[in-house]
Amino acid sequence: MEPIQLLIIFLFLLPFHGVSATTIMMQNKCHHPVWPGIQPSAGHPILARGGFKLPPKKSYTLFLPPAWSGRLWGREGCSFDSSGRGKCATGDCGGSLFCNGAGGVPPATLAEITLTAEQDFYDVSLVDGYNLPIAITPFKGTGKCSYAGCVSDLNVMCPIGLQVRSRDKRRVVACKSACSAFNSPRFCCTGSYGNPQTCKPTAYSRIFKVACPRAYSYAYDDPTSIATCTGASYLLTFCPHH
């Protein structure tokens, strides 16, 4: 879908009364289905039961309550029965089609957003690892309103120690963070490494950062990773370059 078509769709989605509502349109440009997962931050409502199937070339619009905060990610390789029980190869949330507040099992590329009265904060994070490329593009907002995302295929450059392979072992389906692969304070920014002064980029996080300069690569990667915008609606694209 061309950007101008998306913009027209967004204009129709925006309410015409005085109070604007924030929307996130999720668009699947992957060549395969994606099962979005949605986890609210503590104290915020669950939206769309926390998950659903999004076929290729389809989109789904979420209406966000004021001051909502949470994370969204894409699950891949899922199979569910008629009751919604099953499993996903990446990003699984407790073996259910509907995540219902549960988070995704790392590694998974995360989109994070927090709405406030003054401005929205949003980012794409590889702190929990990577499974597929995603991008966040704001529309009709004011302020810097920069794009955030990781559009490179990190699975093709994932170091051997971080690789998650398919069941038949033939391909890399996800790339772990160094923290989850090695569980050491240096990589996890915990213990004596639990502050920005002592927790620095590592050889592993640099691989992520070079591939995806507009995404969080480790816990204290704030300055180059958090984007802000006021009064926008957002487009969240899975596999944006397909």
Sequence and secondary structure as in RCSB ss.txt:
>XXXX:A:sequence
MEPIQLLIIFLFLLPFHGVSATTIMMQNKCHHPVWPGIQPSAGHPILARGGFKLPPKKSYTLFLPPAWSGRLWGR
EGCSFDSSGRGKCATGDCGGSLFCNGAGGVPPATLAEITLTAEQDFYDVSLVDGYNLPIAITPFKGTGKCSYAGC
VSDLNVMCPIGLQVRSRDKRRVVACKSACSAFNSPRFCCTGSYGNPQTCKPTAYSRIFKVACPRAYSYAYDDPTS
IATCTGASYLLTFCPHH
>XXXX:A:secstr
  HHHHHHHHHHHS SSSS  EEEEEEE SSS BEEEEEE TTS   GGGB  B TT EEEEEE TT EEEEEEE
BS EE TTSBEE SBS  SSBSS TT    SS  EEEEEE SS EEEEEE TT BSS EEEEEES BS    EEE
 S GGGS  GGGEEE TTSSSEEEE  HHHHH  HHHHT GGG STTT    HHHHHHHHH TTSB STT  TTT
 EEEBS EEEEEESTT 
